[in-house]
Amino acid sequence: MNNVRVRFAPSPTGYLHIGNVRTALFNYLFARCAGGTFILRVEDTDPGRSKEEYRRALMEDLLWMGIHWDEGPEVGGPYGPYLSSERFSIYQSYANELIKQGKAYYCYVMEEEIEDMKRLARAEKRPPRFDNRGRNFTKEEIEKRKVRGAKPTIRFKIENPKLKITDLIRGEVSFDLDEMLGDFVIQRADGTPTFHLAVCVDDGLMKVTHVIRGEDHLSNTPKHILLLEAMGFKPPQYGHLSLIHGEGGEPLSKRLESVSVKEFRRKGVLPHALANYIALLGWSPGTNQEIFKWEELQKAFDLAQVNKHASTYDSKKLDWVNGQHLRNLSDEEFARHALAYLKSEKLLKHDETLVHKILPVFKDNIERFAKLPERLEILSDSFTYEHQDSIKSEEAKEIFRAALDILNVGASLVDARKGQAQGLPLQFDDFANRLKPKVKAKGKALFMPLRIALTGKEHGPELKRIFPVFGLDRIKKRFERALSV
C-alpha cells in the first residue's frame, strides 16, 4: 500500500477542535501504517471567514501533536500550491471545461427563487432539492434576467441519479440523487469556487487515493464521485467517521472552544496523550490496551478496526489517559515538559532552579500540568495554612519545637564537619525517627501538623520527597513560622 495518498484539508475559519484533529490523526496514522503520503491542504476558498491567524494556529497545533505532513504549506511537494486560495485559476479552467463539454452550465436562477423552493420543500416536509429549471432557460429568458441584475452561478448537471459505494468504515451505502439533490453549484456568482469544485479538482490533481473524513460529509460523496468522474479523475476510496458527541450526548459543536487543541494545550495535556485519547474515539486496538506511546500508536493503528458507532468525549477519561502518560515519563522528562508548559503559559512564579528540582514530586498526583501552579504554592514562604487550628495546639507546638531542636543540632554537626549550614543534615525518615521519641503525638496527630507546617496543605506529595528539595533553611523557617501562629 505504499502508493497510499491521504489528505487533511481544514478550512482556516476557527481553531482545530477534537473532531477535525481526529480526522487529521486517523489520516496520518493510516498513511504511516501503509508507508504512504500524508498531505496537508488548506481550503481557504471563503475569503470572508478564512484567517491567517487560524491557518498558522492549525499548523502549529498539528506539529505540536507530532503530526508532520509530507506535502503541504511550508514543506512543498510536486502538486502545490497547497493553499486553495492560490489555485483559483486551476478551478476556473476545470469549470470552463465542464461547460464546454455540456456537463455544467451557467445558471441564472435568482436567489429568491431558490428560497421559494426551500420554503415549499419545508411546507411539504421533503428535502430541499433544486429542480434544475436553470438548465432550460432560453436566450431570451436569460437576457431578461440579466437586465434584472442576475449574476450566474455555474451548476454541475446530475445525470446519474442512482449511486452505490463501498465505504471503508460504513460498508455499502446507496444514494438516490433524485430525492437528495438536483444540479449543484460549483462556482458562485462572484466567480469563487465552491468547496465541491475545489476539493474534487485538488483530490484529482494531487492523486489522493483515500479520503477519511467525518460522516457529515457522507451526503457530499455522490456529488464528489460524479464530479471527479466528469473531470476525468478516478475517485478515491471514501471512509466516513462517526461524529463525536459531548458528555451529555449532544453533537460537539465545532465552535466549542473547550474541545479545541488550543484549550487542551492551555490545560497542560501532553500532545501524545491527547493523540492516544483521540485515537480511542472510534478506533479499537482489538486488545485491552488503552495506553499507547506515540510510536506504538503509529504501528498499531488499523483503519479496519475503526467502527461506525458514535463516540462520546469524556473529559475524565482524557485526564486519566494523560495522567498515565505523565507517570510513564522519567523524572527529568516530566520536569522538562512541565517547566516548558509553565513558561509558555507565563505561570512560572518561583525560582526556576528550585521549581525544576521539586517538579518530579508532583508526577504521581496530577492529571494535567494546569494543576501545577496550585501545587507550587508550597514554594511560597507566605502561603495560607489550609487548617490553621491543627498547628495551634500545644501538642503541635511541642512537635515544632522538637523539630527545630533536631534540625539545629544536625546543622551544628554539619557546620562543624564541613562548614556547610545550607545543606540538609538528614533525610526525612531519619528526622522522623529522631522526632518520635521526643513528642507525645503519634501517627496522624504527628504527621499532619508537620505536613501543614511545611506545605500549608493537608494533602500532597510525600514529605520525604519534599524534604531534601526544601533544604535546611527553608524547613527551619517553616517550623518557626508555624510556631509563631
C-alpha positions in Angstrom: 0.0 0.0 0.0 3.0 2.3 -0.4 1.0 4.3 -3.1 -1.5 5.5 -0.4 -2.0 9.2 -0.5 -4.3 10.8 2.0 -5.0 14.4 2.9 -6.2 16.6 5.7 -7.9 19.7 4.3 -9.2 22.0 7.0 -10.7 25.4 6.4 -8.9 28.1 8.5 -12.1 29.6 9.9 -11.5 28.6 13.6 -9.2 26.6 15.8 -8.7 22.9 15.5 -11.1 21.0 17.7 -11.3 17.4 18.8 -13.4 16.4 15.8 -11.3 17.7 12.9 -8.0 16.8 14.7 -9.2 13.2 14.9 -9.7 13.3 11.1 -6.1 14.6 10.8 -4.8 11.9 13.2 -6.6 9.0 11.5 -5.4 10.1 8.1 -1.8 10.5 9.4 -1.8 7.1 11.2 -3.3 5.4 8.1 -0.6 6.9 5.9 2.2 5.9 8.4 0.9 2.3 8.7 0.7 2.0 5.0 4.0 3.7 4.3 2.1 6.3 2.3 2.0 10.1 2.0 0.1 12.5 4.3 -0.8 15.8 2.6 -1.9 19.0 4.4 -4.1 21.2 2.2 -5.7 24.4 3.5 -9.1 25.0 1.9 -9.3 28.8 2.3 -11.8 29.4 -0.5 -14.0 31.5 1.7 -12.1 34.9 1.9 -14.7 36.3 4.3 -14.2 33.7 7.0 -10.7 32.4 6.4 -8.0 34.0 8.6 -4.2 33.8 8.5 -4.3 33.6 12.3 -6.3 30.3 12.1 -4.1 28.9 9.4 -1.0 29.5 11.5 -2.7 28.1 14.6 -3.8 24.8 12.9 -0.4 24.2 11.5 1.2 24.8 14.9 -1.3 22.5 16.7 -0.7 19.7 14.2 3.1 19.9 14.7 2.7 20.1 18.5 0.8 16.8 18.3 3.5 15.2 16.3 1.5 15.2 13.0 4.1 16.2 10.3 2.9 16.5 6.7 4.9 15.1 3.8 3.4 17.6 1.4 1.8 20.9 2.1 2.4 24.5 3.2 6.0 25.4 4.1 7.0 21.8 3.1 6.1 21.9 -0.6 5.6 19.0 -2.9 5.0 18.0 -6.5 1.3 19.1 -6.6 1.3 22.5 -5.0 0.4 25.1 -4.2 -1.3 23.7 -1.2 -3.5 26.7 -0.3 -6.8 26.6 -2.2 -6.8 30.5 -2.5 -3.7 30.2 -4.7 -5.4 27.7 -7.1 -8.4 29.7 -8.3 -7.2 29.8 -11.9 -6.9 26.0 -11.9 -10.5 25.6 -10.6 -11.7 28.1 -13.2 -10.1 26.1 -16.0 -11.9 22.9 -14.9 -15.2 24.8 -14.6 -14.8 26.2 -18.1 -14.0 22.7 -19.5 -17.1 21.2 -17.8 -19.3 23.9 -19.5 -17.6 23.3 -22.8 -18.4 19.6 -22.6 -22.0 20.3 -21.6 -21.5 18.8 -18.1 -22.2 22.1 -16.4 -24.0 25.3 -17.3 -24.4 29.0 -16.3 -27.4 29.2 -14.1 -29.4 32.4 -13.9 -31.9 31.3 -11.3 -32.4 34.1 -8.8 -31.7 33.8 -5.1 -35.3 34.5 -4.2 -36.4 31.6 -6.4 -34.0 29.3 -4.5 -35.5 30.4 -1.2 -39.1 29.8 -2.6 -38.1 26.2 -3.4 -36.7 25.7 0.1 -39.9 27.1 1.7 -42.1 24.9 -0.4 -40.0 21.8 0.4 -40.3 22.6 4.2 -44.0 23.0 3.8 -44.3 19.7 2.1 -41.9 18.1 4.6 -39.4 16.9 2.0 -35.7 17.5 1.5 -35.0 20.8 -0.3 -33.9 20.0 -3.8 -33.1 22.2 -6.7 -35.5 21.5 -9.6 -32.9 22.1 -12.4 -35.0 24.8 -14.0 -31.9 26.8 -14.9 -30.8 24.1 -17.4 -33.6 25.0 -19.9 -33.8 28.8 -19.9 -34.0 30.3 -23.4 -31.6 33.0 -24.6 -34.5 35.5 -24.3 -35.2 34.4 -20.7 -31.5 34.7 -19.8 -31.3 38.2 -21.2 -34.4 39.3 -19.2 -32.7 38.0 -16.1 -29.5 39.8 -16.9 -31.5 43.0 -17.1 -32.9 42.3 -13.7 -29.4 42.0 -12.4 -29.0 38.2 -12.2 -25.4 37.1 -11.8 -24.9 33.5 -13.0 -23.5 30.6 -10.9 -22.1 27.5 -12.6 -24.1 24.3 -11.8 -23.0 20.8 -12.4 -25.5 18.5 -14.1 -26.7 15.4 -12.3 -27.1 12.8 -15.0 -26.7 9.6 -13.0 -29.2 9.7 -10.1 -28.5 6.2 -8.6 -25.2 5.6 -7.0 -23.8 2.9 -4.7 -20.4 3.0 -2.9 -18.5 0.7 -0.5 -17.4 3.0 2.4 -14.2 1.9 4.1 -15.9 2.3 7.5 -19.7 2.0 6.9 -19.8 -0.7 4.2 -22.2 -0.5 1.3 -24.1 2.9 1.0 -26.7 3.7 -1.6 -27.8 7.1 -2.8 -30.9 8.2 -4.8 -29.9 11.6 -6.1 -33.4 12.2 -7.5 -34.6 12.5 -3.9 -31.5 14.1 -2.5 -30.4 16.9 -4.8 -30.5 18.5 -8.1 -27.8 20.2 -10.1 -25.4 21.8 -7.7 -23.3 24.9 -7.7 -19.6 24.5 -8.4 -18.8 28.2 -8.9 -20.5 31.1 -7.1 -21.9 34.2 -8.8 -18.8 36.1 -7.6 -16.5 33.7 -9.5 -15.2 31.9 -6.5 -15.2 28.1 -6.5 -17.4 26.2 -4.1 -16.0 23.6 -1.7 -17.2 20.8 -4.1 -15.3 22.0 -7.1 -12.1 22.9 -5.2 -11.9 19.6 -3.2 -12.5 17.4 -6.3 -10.0 19.2 -8.5 -7.4 19.1 -5.7 -8.1 15.4 -4.8 -7.8 14.5 -8.5 -4.7 16.5 -9.3 -2.9 15.5 -6.0 -3.7 11.8 -6.8 -5.4 11.3 -3.4 -6.2 7.6 -3.1 -8.2 7.5 0.2 -10.4 10.2 1.8 -11.1 9.7 5.5 -13.5 12.4 6.9 -16.5 12.9 9.1 -19.9 11.4 8.4 -21.3 15.0 8.0 -19.6 14.8 4.5 -21.3 11.5 3.6 -24.1 13.3 1.7 -21.4 15.1 -0.3 -19.8 11.9 -1.5 -22.1 11.2 -4.5 -21.6 14.8 -5.7 -17.8 14.4 -5.5 -17.7 11.0 -7.2 -19.8 12.3 -10.2 -17.8 15.5 -10.4 -14.4 13.7 -10.3 -15.5 11.2 -13.0 -16.8 14.1 -15.2 -13.4 15.7 -15.0 -11.6 12.5 -15.9 -10.3 11.5 -12.5 -10.6 8.2 -10.7 -12.4 8.8 -7.4 -10.6 7.9 -4.2 -11.9 5.4 -1.7 -14.0 7.1 1.0 -14.3 6.3 4.7 -16.6 8.4 6.9 -16.0 8.6 10.7 -19.0 8.9 13.0 -19.4 12.1 14.8 -18.1 12.7 18.4 -20.8 13.6 20.9 -20.5 15.7 24.1 -20.7 14.3 27.6 -24.4 15.0 27.6 -25.0 13.1 24.3 -25.2 16.2 22.2 -23.1 16.6 19.0 -20.0 18.5 19.8 -20.1 22.0 18.3 -17.2 22.9 16.1 -17.2 26.4 17.8 -16.9 24.9 21.3 -13.6 26.3 22.4 -13.4 23.9 25.4 -12.6 21.0 23.0 -10.1 22.9 20.8 -6.5 21.8 20.7 -5.6 25.3 21.8 -7.6 24.7 25.0 -6.1 21.3 25.7 -2.7 22.8 25.4 -3.6 25.6 27.8 -4.8 22.9 30.3 -1.4 21.2 30.1 -2.3 18.0 28.3 0.6 16.1 26.7 0.5 16.1 22.9 0.9 12.3 22.6 -1.6 11.7 25.4 -4.1 13.7 23.5 -3.4 11.7 20.4 -3.7 8.5 22.4 -7.1 9.5 23.8 -8.5 10.8 20.4 -7.4 7.6 18.7 -9.7 5.7 21.1 -12.7 7.7 19.9 -13.8 5.4 17.2 -10.9 3.0 16.9 -10.3 -0.2 18.9 -6.9 -1.9 19.0 -8.6 -5.3 19.4 -6.9 -5.8 22.8 -7.4 -4.4 26.3 -4.5 -2.0 25.8 -5.5 1.7 26.2 -2.2 3.5 26.7 -0.1 3.8 23.6 3.2 5.7 23.2 3.3 7.7 20.0 5.5 5.2 18.2 3.3 2.3 19.3 0.1 4.1 18.1 1.6 4.6 14.6 2.3 0.9 14.4 -0.9 -0.4 16.0 -3.5 1.7 14.1 -5.6 -0.2 11.6 -8.5 1.5 9.7 -10.3 -1.8 9.6 -10.8 -1.5 13.3 -12.4 1.9 13.2 -16.1 1.4 14.0 -19.1 3.3 12.7 -20.7 4.0 16.1 -20.8 7.5 17.6 -18.1 8.3 20.2 -18.5 10.3 23.3 -16.0 12.8 24.5 -15.2 12.1 28.2 -13.0 14.7 29.9 -12.4 12.4 32.9 -11.1 9.7 30.6 -8.8 12.2 28.9 -7.5 13.2 32.3 -6.9 9.5 33.2 -5.0 8.9 29.9 -3.0 12.0 30.3 -2.1 11.0 33.9 -0.9 7.6 32.8 1.4 9.3 30.2 2.7 11.7 32.9 3.6 8.8 35.1 5.4 7.0 32.3 7.8 9.9 31.9 11.1 9.8 33.7 11.5 12.5 36.4 13.8 14.5 34.1 11.3 14.3 31.2 8.4 15.3 33.5 10.3 18.3 34.8 11.4 19.4 31.3 7.8 19.2 29.9 6.3 20.8 33.0 8.8 23.7 33.0 8.2 24.3 29.3 4.4 24.4 30.0 4.8 26.8 32.9 7.0 29.1 30.8 4.7 29.0 27.7 1.7 29.9 29.9 3.6 32.5 31.9 2.9 30.6 35.1 6.5 30.4 36.4 6.3 32.4 39.6 9.2 31.0 41.6 13.0 30.4 41.1 13.4 28.2 38.0 16.1 26.0 39.6 14.0 25.3 42.6 10.9 24.6 40.5 12.9 22.2 38.3 14.1 20.3 41.4 10.6 20.0 43.0 8.5 19.3 39.9 9.0 15.5 39.9 7.5 15.1 43.3 4.1 16.0 41.7 4.3 13.4 38.9 2.2 10.8 40.7 -0.7 13.1 41.8 -1.6 15.4 39.0 -3.5 14.7 35.8 -2.7 17.8 33.9 0.1 20.4 34.0 -2.6 23.1 34.7 -2.7 21.8 38.3 0.9 22.7 38.9 0.6 26.4 39.8 -1.6 25.4 42.7 0.8 22.7 43.8 3.8 25.0 43.5 2.3 27.4 46.1 4.2 25.4 48.7 7.3 27.2 47.5 5.9 30.5 48.7 7.1 31.4 52.2 3.8 33.3 52.7 1.2 30.6 51.9 -2.1 30.3 53.7 -2.5 27.4 56.1 -5.3 25.2 55.0 -6.3 24.2 58.6 -4.7 26.6 60.9 -6.3 25.1 64.0 -4.2 21.9 63.6 -1.0 23.8 64.2 -2.2 26.0 67.1 -2.5 23.3 69.7 0.1 22.8 72.4 0.7 19.3 71.0 1.6 20.8 67.6 3.8 23.5 69.2 5.7 20.7 71.0 6.3 19.0 67.7 7.7 22.1 66.1 10.0 22.9 69.0 11.3 19.4 69.0 11.8 19.5 65.2 13.8 22.7 65.4 16.0 21.3 68.1 16.8 18.3 65.9 17.5 20.4 62.9 19.6 22.9 64.8 21.7 20.1 66.3 22.1 18.5 62.9 23.1 21.8 61.3 25.7 22.3 64.0 27.2 18.9 63.3 27.3 19.6 59.5 28.7 23.1 60.1 31.5 21.7 62.4 32.4 19.0 59.9 32.1 20.7 56.5 31.3 24.4 57.1 28.0 23.9 55.3 24.9 25.1 57.1 22.9 25.3 53.8 22.6 21.5 53.3 20.1 19.2 55.0 21.9 17.2 57.7 19.4 14.3 57.5 16.7 12.7 55.4 13.0 12.9 56.4 12.9 9.3 57.7 15.9 9.9 59.9 14.3 13.2 61.1 11.0 11.5 61.9 12.7 8.7 63.8 14.6 11.2 65.9 11.4 13.2 66.4 9.0 10.4 67.5 10.7 9.7 71.0 10.7 13.5 71.8 6.9 14.1 71.5 3.6 12.6 72.7 1.8 12.7 69.3 1.7 9.6 67.2 0.6 8.7 63.7 -1.6 11.2 62.0 -1.5 13.5 65.1 2.2 13.8 64.5 2.5 13.9 60.7 -0.5 16.2 59.9 1.0 19.2 61.8 4.3 18.5 60.1 2.7 18.5 56.7 0.7 21.6 57.3 3.6 23.5 58.7 5.8 22.6 55.7 3.3 22.9 52.9 0.2 24.6 54.2 -2.0 21.8 53.0 -3.5 18.5 54.4 -2.7 16.5 51.2 0.1 16.4 48.7 3.4 14.7 47.8 5.2 12.6 50.3 7.1 14.7 52.8 10.3 12.6 52.3 10.4 13.8 48.7 9.8 17.5 49.6 12.3 17.5 52.5 15.6 17.3 50.5 14.3 19.8 47.9 13.4 22.5 50.5 16.7 22.4 52.2 17.5 23.2 55.9 17.0 26.9 55.9 13.5 26.8 54.3 12.4 23.9 56.6 13.5 25.7 59.7 11.8 28.9 58.7 8.6 26.9 58.0 8.6 25.4 61.5 9.4 28.8 63.1 6.5 30.4 61.3 4.1 27.6 62.3 5.3 28.0 65.9 4.5 31.7 65.8 0.9 31.3 64.7 
